[in-house]
């Protein structure tokens, strides 16, 4: 029998009312109370009612997505289903560590709120940018960034799947890289509405500040391996947990490589836990042969549990 991995989404999957049905479950209700204690009533009403532009702010988006993602995973835990591996895309790596038992939900919410504050404040003048490049190989995108680096810092930030790489850096260099990429035959090159040059070396100061926060957390060794964004390899110790999460802020997210590594480890079933279906969409391109499940609401939960009970 193949192995099971839970995967957790990053920023961009948020929407008002996400997790509403899952919060009605016993573990969901308990998690909501934890979030209320850590982040206050205003945060809970923001998740339930908006306004959307405030929810979209990095400082709010990060804890909101983590909360819903953890509650989705808890539905599996509550019926005795444990993943063999976990992984998350950027922010989702924190949700993965909660699922692996590296830290508890209250600490995770506190940490990602601070991470969101640090990331939001990293580019106050709006001098950084990101863009999605579609239809080129990773090597071609790297070449476009090399050519554009005469205009400033720019490099791949997310290797999402074949033909979809996000770049990040100084706004001028990103804009120039978009033009180069189009010249190399990119199908589309789309500037992203983000508040900073995330996953680029312009974020190294954030990583240094984040390290001080992470070193105060009472980390536990993960119960199951967490596959890290920075190198697509397993994290099995608390020391490596801290170093991977610090480096992650200013390094590329190797998502395609992480998923391929999970497949090589014997994973044939992936469950996306949390809002949206961004990761499921990427996995269809990376591992089309795998069984892909989701937990986002009551319907997707019931469908996933029915499949898992039959097949395992």
Protein Blocks (a to p, Z undefined) as FASTA:
>chain_A
ZZdddddddehiacehihklmmmpmklmmmmmmmmmmnojklmmmmmnopfklmmpmklm
mmmmmmmmmmmmmmmmmnopacfbdcdehjlmmmmmmmnopacfklmmmmmmmmmmmmmm
mmmnopaccdddehiafklmmmmmmmmmmnoccddfbdfbghiacdeddfklmmmmmmmm
mmnopabdcddddfbjehiaklmmmmmmmmmmmmmpccdddfbdcddfklopacfbfklm
mmmmmmmmmmccdfklmmmmmmmnopabdcdedehjklmmmmmmmmmmbccdddfbfmlm
mmmmmmmmmmZZ
